Amino acid sequence: MVGGGSAAKRRPPVVSPAFPASSERPLRVLIVEDHPIFTELLLRCFHRHEWVEVVGCATNGRDGVVLASASQPDVVLMDIEMPIMDGIEATSRITERMPAVVFVLTASATPNHQTRALAAGARAVLPKTIDPALLIGHLQNVYLERAASGDALHHRARRVHALH
């Protein structure tokens, strides 16, 4: 018997760079992170996924709020500890103003940070050490949710139009 069954269970799902097959508009992602090396790692991770479009990068929470307002991203990847305005306050301001999904990526996720980030409107608090395939999986879920809600709105509009 060949081993490795448990390793296969732990392996994250593989997401094709060509996902999705349709011609939907890309998932618009804003990165708010004060460490340039981590920002570069995220950019490299997303580069091979044609359905992900990075619409901007900010190095502090205040600039992140301004960029989010200007670029209207679908997803914001937010650090917690940053200069000028922290990621929790920036998350709160962004989620109050727009329907963007915020994922907090942090190296210092204390229980207090996690509770405050979720209360501010973050969908999840993820470690910066997350497997890139799992992060892509989170983005893929948002993409699919957006597509499903867009389909529902499209069908509802078509049904209303047919009634008139």
SVG drawing of the C-alpha trace seen along z (x, -y; Angstrom):
<svg xmlns="http://www.w3.org/2000/svg" viewBox="-47 -59 57 61">
<polyline fill="none" stroke="black" stroke-width="0.4" points="0.0,0.0 1.3,-3.4 1.2,-6.1 0.3,-9.7 -3.5,-9.5 -3.5,-12.0 -1.3,-14.3 -3.7,-14.3 -6.5,-15.2 -4.6,-18.2 -3.6,-19.4 -5.5,-22.6 -7.7,-22.5 -5.9,-23.5 -7.5,-26.5 -6.8,-26.9 -5.3,-30.2 -7.9,-30.2 -10.8,-30.1 -13.5,-31.0 -14.2,-29.9 -16.7,-32.7 -16.0,-36.2 -17.2,-37.8 -15.3,-40.9 -12.3,-40.2 -12.5,-40.2 -11.2,-43.6 -8.8,-43.4 -7.2,-46.2 -4.2,-45.4 -3.7,-47.5 -0.3,-46.5 2.7,-48.4 5.3,-45.7 6.4,-46.0 7.8,-42.4 4.4,-40.9 2.6,-43.2 5.0,-41.9 4.3,-38.3 0.5,-38.9 1.0,-40.5 3.1,-37.5 0.4,-35.1 -2.4,-36.9 -0.4,-37.5 -1.1,-34.1 -4.9,-34.3 -6.5,-36.2 -9.8,-36.5 -8.0,-38.6 -7.3,-42.3 -5.3,-44.2 -6.8,-47.7 -4.4,-49.3 -2.0,-49.1 -2.0,-51.3 0.6,-51.3 -1.7,-52.6 -5.3,-52.5 -6.1,-56.1 -4.8,-55.7 -6.6,-52.3 -10.0,-54.0 -9.3,-56.6 -8.2,-54.1 -11.2,-51.8 -13.6,-54.8 -11.9,-55.6 -11.5,-52.1 -14.6,-50.3 -12.9,-46.9 -14.8,-43.7 -12.2,-42.5 -9.8,-44.3 -6.9,-42.5 -6.1,-44.4 -3.2,-44.3 -4.0,-45.3 -0.9,-47.1 -0.1,-50.0 0.8,-53.6 -1.6,-56.6 -4.8,-54.4 -4.8,-50.8 -6.5,-48.1 -9.5,-47.7 -10.5,-51.3 -10.0,-51.2 -12.1,-48.0 -14.9,-49.7 -14.9,-52.8 -14.7,-50.7 -17.5,-48.3 -19.7,-51.2 -19.4,-52.9 -19.4,-50.0 -20.1,-46.3 -16.5,-45.2 -15.5,-42.0 -12.5,-42.5 -10.1,-39.8 -7.7,-40.8 -4.2,-39.2 -2.0,-39.6 1.1,-38.2 -0.3,-39.2 -3.8,-37.9 -4.5,-38.1 -8.0,-37.1 -8.7,-40.8 -7.6,-41.7 -9.7,-39.0 -12.8,-40.0 -12.4,-43.7 -11.7,-43.0 -14.8,-40.8 -16.9,-43.4 -15.6,-46.1 -16.9,-44.1 -14.1,-41.8 -15.3,-38.5 -12.3,-36.6 -9.0,-37.1 -6.3,-35.0 -2.7,-34.5 -0.1,-36.0 1.4,-32.5 -1.8,-31.2 -1.2,-28.7 -1.5,-30.8 -3.9,-28.2 -6.2,-28.7 -6.1,-32.5 -7.0,-32.1 -9.8,-29.8 -11.3,-32.6 -11.1,-35.0 -12.7,-32.4 -15.6,-32.1 -16.2,-35.8 -16.0,-35.7 -18.6,-32.9 -20.9,-34.8 -20.7,-37.9 -21.5,-36.0 -24.4,-34.2 -25.9,-37.5 -25.3,-39.1 -27.1,-36.2 -30.0,-36.5 -30.3,-40.3 -30.1,-39.7 -32.9,-37.0 -35.0,-39.3 -34.6,-42.2 -35.4,-40.1 -38.5,-38.7 -39.7,-42.3 -39.1,-43.4 -41.1,-40.5 -44.1,-41.4 -44.3,-44.9"/>
</svg>
